[in-house]
Structures are given as structure tokens and as C-alpha cells.
Amino acid sequence: MSAFALIILGFSLLAGLLAATWAAAYRLGFEEGRLTVPLRMIESVAQHRVACEGEAGAGVVADLREHLGMPEKEAWRIVEQTGQPTPSRATGLRSA
């Protein structure tokens, strides 16, 4: 085989690999419009629902699993972590 034929074969294989990767990614999430959500935001929402709204941890875990596809163990870790009180900022006027 000539060098030109090997280069063409290499590009063809690369194009096939890229097409297969794109098809797999599309099937796994792009088709459904999935996006990534920052972990800090998830933790903040879970903390708000548990601490401020007084919602049961099991309900928050169920929502994290259903809506975000999060594993149960990880969802429970986030909910248990939010049970710790965080220092709140004092509201009101501040002196200069």
C-alpha cells in the first residue's frame, strides 16, 4: 500500500470513530437536552429544602435521584451534609 492510501485509510477510520462517539453521546444525553448542574447549586438547594423548608431528607433524596439521576448513596451524602448548621450572615445596617 502506498503512503497516500494509508493516510486516506487513517482519516476514514478517524472519521468513523468520531461518528460513533457522537452517536453514543447523542443517545446518552444530548438527545434529551441534559445539561450539567454545578454541585454547589445542588448542595445549596438540598440545604434550603432540609433546613429552611423543613422537608424530610428522604423526599429530597428521591427528587435528586429522579430529576438528576444521582446515585442514592451520593444523594444521601449531600442531604446528611446539609444537616449541619451553617453560620448565617447578620442582616441589617452596618457601620462604616
C-alpha positions, 0 to 999 in steps of 0.5 A: 500500500502506498503512503497516500492510501494509508493516510486516506485509510487513517482519516476514514477510520478517524472519521468513523470513530468520531461518528460513533462517539457522537452517536453514543453521546447523542443517545446518552444525553444530548438527545434529551437536552441534559445539561450539567448542574454545578454541585454547589447549586445542588448542595445549596438547594438540598440545604434550603429544602432540609433546613429552611423548608423543613422537608424530610431528607428522604423526599429530597433524596428521591427528587435528586435521584429522579430529576438528576439521576444521582446515585442514592448513596451520593444523594444521601451524602449531600442531604446528611451534609446539609444537616449541619448548621451553617453560620448565617450572615447578620442582616441589617445596617452596618457601620462604616 
